[in-house]
Amino acid sequence: MKNCILHIIYILFSIFLISGCQNNKKINQLSDQIEALYSKKEHREFLLDIFKSDQGIRNKEKASSEEFQQVDGRNLEKIDLYLDIHGHPKKSEVGEIAAITPWVVVHHESSPNSFEVRKKYFPVLYQAYLDGDIDDGNISFYLNRTYRIKNNSDFRMTNPYKPQDEIDSLLQVLGFDTLIQ
């Protein structure tokens, strides 16, 4: 009996080890693919493929939450590696849709730790906003959704206000103002 239990533990450990190695191999292959992006056209095509994947699942009738999570997780993995290797794309180099793709992917991320994921990518996205690669509507929408995720309610301001007033208020309320200084 003891040998049988040890044998089962050995088999489970082997399966775990093999699956972990396969996942690392996939990440390394993806990283190599992203590092090999050279021309602006290659960057644009890579980002547009991610954007199409993101929108494809959202336009699919009767997509399950598991399908959303799978596509969103894969896209986030690609964007994470892309941002680590190349930084945020410039709208003037890859076009508007490709340039907002990192924002779209992070904005659609819906894991249980969504707030922390959004917080992690905020400095990069905010810099892209300051550089004109994403607009004030995008960053405002991102911050409002982040507020909703954190507080289970919508952020309210008294009218009239300018978009930058809302952005500044949300930065302060979320504590993100400390992430950009």
N, C-alpha and C positions, 0 to 999 in steps of 0.2 A: 504494500500500500504506500509506504513511504517513497519507494522508488518511482511509483506511478505519479505521485504528487510532484516530485522533483522533475520528472520527465515533462509533465504538463507545464510547470514553471519555466523550464528550459525552452520549450516550444513557444510559449507566449513571449518570453524575452527575445527570442530570435525573430519572431514576427515584428515585434516593436522596433527592434534594431534595424531590420531590413526596411521597414516602412519609413523610418526616420532618415535613413541614408538616401532613399529614393526622393523624399521631399527636398533634402539638401541638394541633390543632383538637379532637380527641377529649378530650384532657386538659382543655382549657379548657372544653369543654361539660360535662364531669363536674364540674369545679370550680364552675362556675356553678350546676349542679344542687344540689350540696352546700351552697353558700352560700345558696341559696334556701330551704333547710329552715328553717321558722320554728317551727311548733308542735311540742310534745312528740310528738304523734301522727305527724307527718311524719318526725321523727327515728326514732321506733320503727319505722315501716314501712320506712324506708330500711335500717336495720340488720337488721331481720328478713328482708328480701329477700336481703341478703348472707348471712345465716345459712342461709337455705333453699338458696341456691346452693351453699354450702359442704357442707351435709349431703346435698344432692341428688346430687352427684357421688360422694360416699362411699357412698351407698345404691344406686348404679347398678351393676347386674351387668356385669362385664367392662369396666369403664372403663379406658382405657389411661393410661399414665403421662403421655402428652402431654395428654390431656384433664384430668387432675388439675392439671398444671402450668399449663394455660391458665386454668382456673377459679380456681385459687389465686392466680395472678398478677393476674388482673383484680380479684379480691376484695381483694388486698393493696393494689392501686392505689387502690381506693375507700376503704379504711380509712385509708390513709396521708393522703389528702386530707381525709377526715373529721376525723381527729385533729388535723391542722394547722389546720383551720378552726374546729372546735368543741371540741376537746379530748375527753377520754374521757367517754362518756355516763354519766350517773348512774342507778343502778338504780332509785332512787325516782321518777325522771321517765319512764324508758322501759321499765321492767320488767327482770326478770332475764336473759332470753334476749337481748334487744337489748343489754343492758349487757355481757354476756360475749362478744359478737360480735367485738370487736377482738382479744380474747385468743384466741378460736377460730381466727380467720384467721391471726394471726401464728404461733400454735402449729402450724398445719397447713402453713405455708410450708416448701417443701422444695427450694429452689434450691441450687446448689453453694455459695453464700455464705450459707447458712442461719444459721450462727452469728452472722455480722455483722448480719444482719437482726434476729435475736432480741435481740442486744445493743442495737441501735438503739432498739427499742420497749420494752425492759425498764423504763426509768425511768417511762414513762407507765403501763405495766401494774402496776408495783409501787405507784405512787401510788394507782391504782384499788383495789388490794388494801388499802392502808392506809385508804382512804376507805370500804371495805366494799362496793365495787361488783363485785369478784370475790373469791372466798373463798380460804382458805389451801390447799385442795385444788387449785384451779386454778393458783395461783402455784407451789406445790410441784411439780405435774406439769410445768409449763412449765420450771422450773429443772432438774428431773431430765432432761427430754428435751434441754435445752440442754447439760447435762453429757455425756449420751450422744453427742450430735452432736460435741462437741469432743473427747471422749476415747475414743470407740468402746467404752465400757464403762459399766456401771451404777454409780451412786453408792451406797455402802453406809455405814450407820451401825450402831452397836451399840445394840440394844434395852436398856431402854426409852428412848424419846425422845418429845418433844412435837413437833407439826408445826412450831412456830416454831423449834425447835432445828435441824430439818432445813433449813428455809428459810435460817436464819442461816449454817449450815455451807456450804450451796451458794453463797450470796452470796459468801462468803469464797473458796472454792475456785475459783469462776469469775471472781473479780476484779470482780464486779458491785457489791460493797459500795462501791466508789469512785464508782459511777455515781449513787448515791442520797444522797450526803453533800453 
